Amino acid sequence: MVNEPSVDALVRKLGAEEDPISRYELCVAVSKRTRQIIEQMQATGTTELPGKQKEIVLACREVMSGKVTLSRD
């Protein structure tokens, strides 16, 4: 379970005040980034992330740091 950053903080970070995102959109964005991280790990032969953190936690932290953005079609 991801406690930090909170879901509300992630929703605010990806969305804009005038056009907020839904929790579903957050889930899709984070799961896509998590899959990318796993694929990168498999391609490089990495078995675990620094600090033994989970891939989804890294994806959430990337959203909070601004490395991951949401583009709507």
C-alpha positions as a printed NumPy array, in Angstrom:
array([[  0.   ,   0.   ,   0.   ],
       [  1.295,   3.415,  -0.918],
       [  0.943,   5.864,   1.963],
       [  3.292,   8.565,   0.787],
       [  2.606,  10.383,  -1.462],
       [ -1.118,  10.337,  -0.824],
       [ -3.639,   9.701,  -3.572],
       [ -5.085,  13.183,  -3.132],
       [ -1.643,  14.75 ,  -3.539],
       [ -1.041,  12.719,  -6.701],
       [ -4.425,  13.742,  -8.138],
       [ -3.629,  17.418,  -7.462],
       [ -0.148,  17.059,  -8.968],
       [ -1.305,  15.503, -12.267],
       [ -4.401,  17.612, -12.705],
       [ -5.045,  21.312, -12.865],
       [ -7.457,  23.193, -10.657],
       [ -9.653,  24.069, -13.62 ],
       [ -9.434,  20.534, -15.04 ],
       [ -8.847,  17.974, -12.271],
       [ -8.129,  14.329, -13.072],
       [-10.074,  11.423, -11.647],
       [ -8.651,   8.685,  -9.473],
       [ -9.162,   6.335, -12.413],
       [ -6.931,   8.495, -14.631],
       [ -4.32 ,   8.537, -11.88 ],
       [ -4.47 ,   4.753, -11.649],
       [ -4.002,   4.384, -15.414],
       [ -1.077,   6.828, -15.511],
       [  0.739,   5.246, -12.562],
       [  0.16 ,   1.696, -13.818],
       [  1.54 ,   2.584, -17.262],
       [  4.659,   4.079, -15.706],
       [  5.014,   1.055, -13.418],
       [  4.923,  -1.258, -16.451],
       [  7.6  ,   0.869, -18.133],
       [  9.825,   0.605, -15.062],
       [  9.398,  -3.185, -14.956],
       [ 10.221,  -3.475, -18.674],
       [ 13.339,  -1.329, -18.194],
       [ 14.425,  -3.511, -15.293],
       [ 13.947,  -6.67 , -17.343],
       [ 15.878,  -5.206, -20.276],
       [ 18.836,  -4.266, -18.083],
       [ 18.75 ,  -7.385, -15.925],
       [ 18.054,  -5.432, -12.737],
       [ 16.341,  -7.521, -10.09 ],
       [ 15.452,  -4.879,  -7.517],
       [ 15.328,  -1.124,  -7.106],
       [ 17.518,   0.857,  -4.706],
       [ 16.205,   0.728,  -1.169],
       [ 14.143,  -2.347,  -2.076],
       [ 11.254,  -0.084,  -3.019],
       [  8.479,  -1.384,  -5.213],
       [  8.049,  -0.284,  -8.803],
       [  4.673,   1.325,  -8.122],
       [  6.141,   3.404,  -5.292],
       [  8.846,   4.672,  -7.638],
       [  6.182,   5.54 , -10.23 ],
       [  4.177,   7.506,  -7.631],
       [  7.269,   9.365,  -6.489],
       [  8.068,  10.238, -10.104],
       [  4.569,  11.702, -10.469],
       [  5.109,  13.848,  -7.358],
       [  8.502,  15.041,  -8.553],
       [  7.077,  16.063, -11.933],
       [  8.944,  13.466, -13.997],
       [  5.635,  11.918, -15.089],
       [  2.903,  13.999, -16.658],
       [ -0.512,  13.175, -18.029],
       [ -1.438,  13.932, -21.602],
       [ -5.038,  13.691, -22.621],
       [ -5.938,  12.909, -26.198]])
